[in-house]
Amino acid sequence: MKLGNNHLTATVTRVYYSEGGPLYDVRSNDGATFRGVRVRGMGASFFPVTVGEEVHLLRPRGAYDPPYIVGADLASIVESTPSASTSEDYSPDSEDLQIRHADNTLSLSESGVTVSTDVFRVQGGPLRVSLNGDAPHSVLRGQQFVDALYAYIAELETAIGALQTQVATLSGVAGVPNVASVPPSSSATAKANAEQAITNAIKVT
């Protein structure tokens, strides 16, 4: 038995959800329309496609077998970009391994691992960052640390103020030299300045 060509290229015309997963309507380059086409991934991994994207279809048993999506044409990728140091941003190029979706990009390159996204989440466990296999330090919860530290500093400020008041009183007694009293800086102002150094770009909970 001779089978027909089991490979097609098509354009995605609709995306919707049914039967426990995403389904796609596509129009092949020879004008045929297929509805409810599924994507075949690797194991439990899934790569989505979008309306207007060029995809590749496979019909496992020939021309009369319903197709499924096995891949998509690459989006526009820059041929080459400069390497980046640890203090510079890096833009992925055609030689890098890239995972893209929407406005998010994960790339592996000679410049390291680059994640470009509006929000980066680590869920389900701690994030371990090590150097030469060693990760001895834990991250402070910034606001809680500032609150605890400056509450104690405020107590010291109050105590110093009370001592200075007593010294000033004693300075008025005959035979006790007059000592100039310089109050400490405001702990509330110092705390406000410290809080301005807290960044919302990294959150640890």
Secondary structure, 3 states (H helix, E strand, C coil): CCCCCCEEEEEEEEEEEECCEEEEEEEECCCCEEEEECECCCCCCCCCCCCCCEEEEECCCCCCCCCEEEEECCCCCCCCCCCCCCCCCCCCCCCCEEEEECCEEEEEECCEEEEECCCCCCCCCCCCCCECCECCCCCCCHHHHHHHHHHHHHHHHHHHHHHHHHHHHHHCCCCCCCCCCCCCCCHHHHHHHHHCCCCCCCCCC
